[in-house]
Amino acid sequence: MTKQFEGKLYSLQVAPEDCTGCVLCVNACPAYKKNPDGTKSEVKAINMALQAPIRETERANWEFFLNELPDTDPATFNMETPKGSQFVRPLFEFSGACSGCGETPYVKLMTQLFGDRALCANATGCSSIYGGNLPTTPYCRRADGRGPVWSNSLFEDNAEFGYGMRLTADKLNVYAAELVKELVPEMYDELMQADQSTQAGIEEQRKRVAGLMHRLESLKR
Ligand code: SF4
């Protein structure tokens, strides 16, 4: 265990009313509970059980997990590693895909790595059905409201559709830079030269943009 996690406990909490019962987590989990004397028991750390007898208890545990336990401090892990990425709250949850679908863990991982700024141009297929079973969607938002944006185009034009989203984002960026140069030139260099190659850098740039918006508001008065 690395030093910053010494003395801390790690909990995996199942959402009792959304588990589809595929058993994959139980099969994949390498951990076993310990006997009272500290030796390894034959009982796995996570196990299947009938839902009805434990529904109320686990519902309360789930609520506690969501509302009372803080998200892991991003300063304590490197999210650009396989292990670190799993400490980031996913922005994809409870899809309507088949139980045990092998595709959805990749979508979940994508939202852990890029979800606060992802633009999804979803080709038609399973992922567009479980990703956009409107009026609901399994994509969700961070506490600050940031999350993936998603749209689906029909069948073979998906590459052009995604390319259009990319060009639009690039054009908006160019236009925003032009406006900054014109309206608040003193902020131009700081904003345009900011290092956004890491998540921490992106979060810092968001703070600068919030400052820019504040400054623009003051110019209106
Ligand atoms: S890829 Fe589609 S068909 Fe296959 S398990 Fe996932 S949702 Fe079901």
Residues whose N, C-alpha, C, O or C-beta is under 5 A from the ligand:
A	BS01	SF4	A97 C98 C101 G102 E103 C126
